């Protein structure tokens, strides 16, 4: 499914959906609900994916910091 089609089905802008796909924007609770309705999943699925991504990004940022490098697994 294209970004255009997904945006159309979820009733969000193509720009918003494209930004989510390109990791420039986070999945919000509202978007999680919309995605779950269209893709027959659960909102929790999308929120869990977003939380996992956010944690991994935070770990990467902390690893780059020389002050915290040894404390982050």
N, C-alpha and C positions, 0 to 999 in steps of 0.2 A: 504494500500500500504506500502510496506517495505521501509526502508531507502535506501536499495540497488536499488530498482525499481525507487524510486523518484530521486535518484542521476543519474541513467541511463537516465531517461526521461528528466531531466533538463540539462544533460551534465555537471554536476559538480562532483567532486570526492566524493566517498562514505564517506571518512573521513570528508570532509567539511560539507556534509549534516548531518552526524551523530553529529558533533559538534554543528550545529544549533539546532537540535532536543534536544540535551542534555544541551542547553543553555550555551555552552562554546564559541560560536561564534555568532556574530550578523548577521542579514539579511542585506546584502548590497543592494544597488539599482539594481545592476546587477542580484543578486540572486532573488530579488523581481520580476524583469521582467521575469526571467526564470520560477519561480514558477507560476506566473500569466498565462503564456502561457500554461503550462502543466495542471494546476488545474482550468483553466477557471475562474480566478478571475481578479483583477486588481493589478498592482504594488503598487498602493496607499494603498490597503488593507494590504499588507505585511509590508509596511513602517510604517503605522499607528500602527500595532501590535508591531513592533519593538520600535517605539517611546513610546508607552504606557508602554512596559516592561522596557525600559531605565528609564523612569520617576519613576516607582514604585521602581526600584532598587536604584535610587538616594534618594528617600524618606526613604527607609530602612536604607541606609548608614547614612543619616543625623539624623535619630532617634537614631541611636547607638551612635552618638556623643553627649556628655553631654552639649556641648556649644550651640547646635542648637535645642535640643530636644523640647523645648516649642514653637519654632517658626514654626515648620513643622506640617502641618495638617495631 
